[in-house]
Amino acid sequence: MNRNKKLYMMVLTGLLIAIGIVIPLVSPIKIIIEPMSFTLASHVAIMIAIFISPSAAVAVSLGTTLGFLLAGFPITVVLRALSHVVWALMGAVYAAKHPETFTSPLKTLAFNLVLALVHAVCEVIIVIPFYTSGSMSDILYMLFGLVGLGSVIHSFVDFTISLLVWKALAKNKSIVTVANVKQIRFSSH
């Protein structure tokens, strides 16, 4: 990659990090039901970074973690945000190797599902040490109901938003030049 492309990618990644920091600070839609939390669009910057590169995805994941920390969220939420590095890196590596995935609506849906499941597993693993006291039914409800299912749904919603945003951004030739995923199709026509 030439110097100008590297600089452009750094700036683009920096902008996504800034967005990832700001969203938890200013989002009007924040729902916290310990150990679950929902901040609308909080994964969008990370998911857009997945389309760009693995290094961008990791950097933006770390930036959004900082955003949750600065916003004063509980430590479990901040640690869950840190776990985003895992699924973001996995998703970005896959997207870099298989960018054609996003030209098929069915493959894109499958990618979204796998990403959401890995996302949920990472978040459940993070909260296990914090929520192991109480009745087994309460633990199962908190871990798999609130965190697990909640993460899958939240991930699906944010990935859908990310697809729409990326489809618009991908019209910019400068952005597409540095990105691994060049195009997205919503229909097979």
N, C-alpha and C positions, 0 to 999 in steps of 0.2 A: 504494500500500500504506500503510495507516495505521501510526501509530507503534508500537502494540502488536504488530502483525504483523511489523514490521521488527525489533523487539527480540526477538520469539520466534524469528525466522529467524536472528538473530545468535547467540542462545544455542544453538539447534539446530546451527548450523554450528560453533560453538565446541566443542560436545560431540563432533561428528564429527572435528574436528581433534585433540582430545585422544585419541580412540580411535585415529586414524591415527598419532599419535606413539607411543602405548603399544604397539601391536601389534608393530612391529619390535624394541622393547626387551624384551618379555616372551614373545613367541611361543615355545612349546616346539618348534614344527616350523619349523626353518630349515635349508635345504639350500643350500650355496654350492659350485658347481662352476664356477669362473671361466670365462667371464664371466657364467654363468647363476646366478641365485639364486632360491629359492622360499621365501617366508615365508607360510604359510597365512593366508588372510584379510586380507593386507596391502592389498588393493584394495577391500575391502568398504566402508569408510567413504567412499572416493571415489565408488564406484558408487552408494551410497545418496544422496550429495550430488547426483549426476546427476539423480535423481528430484526434487530440491528446486529447484535453480536453477543457471544457469551460474556465478554469482558464488560460490555455495557449493561447487561442484565445483572451481573454481580454488583457492579458499582451502584446502580440505581436501587437495588435491593438494600444495600448498606445505607444509602441515602434515605430511603423511606423509613428504615429502622430509626435513624436519627430523628426524623420527623415525629414518629410516635413517642420517642423519648422526650423531645422538646415540648410536645403537646401535653405531657403529664399523664399519659396513659399508665395503667397498672403494669408492673414488671412482667406479668404473664403476657400481656398484649405486646410489649416491646420485644420480648423473647420470641413470640410467635412471628413478629415482623422479621426478626433476624433469621428465622427458619426459611424465609422466602428465598434466601440465597440458594438453597438446595434445589427447589423446583424451578427457579428461574434459570439456574445454570443448566439443569437437565433439559428444560424446554428450549433454551437457546442453542445448546449443542445439537439437539435434534433438528431444530429449524435450520441451522447452518448446513447440516448434512442433507436435509430433505426439504428444501424450500418449496418444492412442487406440492407439498402437502396442502398448502393454503390456496391452491387453485382448484381443489375439489371440496365442495361443501361437506361431503360425508367424512373425508379425511380430516378436515378442519374440526368437525364436531368430535371425532374420535380423539384428536389431539387435545381439545378442550376438556373432554371427559378425563383422560389420563392425567393431564396437568392438574385438574381439580382434585382428583383422588390423591395424587402425590402431595399436593398442597395440604389437603386435609390430614393425611397421615403424619406429615411433618408437624403440623400444629397440635395434633393429639399427643404425639410423643413429647412435645415441649411442655404441655400442661399436666401430664401424668404425675410428676413429682409434687405438684401443688394441690392436687385434688384426689388424694387416695384415702382420705378419711371419710367416714360416713357409711351409709348403707350402700350395698352393691348396686341397687337400682338407681340411687342418686348419682353414684360415680359413673355408671354406664350412661345415664341421661346427660350428665354434664360433658363427659368426654366424647361420646359418639353422637348424641343428639345435638347439643348446643355447638360444640366445637367442630366435630366431624361433619355432620350434615350442613351446619351453618357455613363452614368453610367451602364445601362443595358448591353450595348455592351462590355464595358471595363470589367465588372464583368464576363461576359460569357467567354471572351478570357482568363482572368487570372485564372478562375476556371478550364478551360480546361488544361492550363499549370500545375496547381496544381494537377490535377488528374494524369497527366503523371509523375510528380515528385514523388507524393505519391506512385504510383504504384511501382516505382523503390525503394523508401525508405522502403516500406513495406516488401521488401525482407530481410531486416535486422531484425533479431529476437529480438534484444535489443530494437529497436524502436517500433516494434509491441507490445512488452510486456507492454509498458506504454501507448499505444494509444487505443482510443475507437474504431476507424475504423481499422480493421485488414486487409481487402482486398478490392480491387476494380476490377470490371470486366467491360470490354468495349463491350463485345458481350454476347449474351445469350447462346452461345455454351459451 
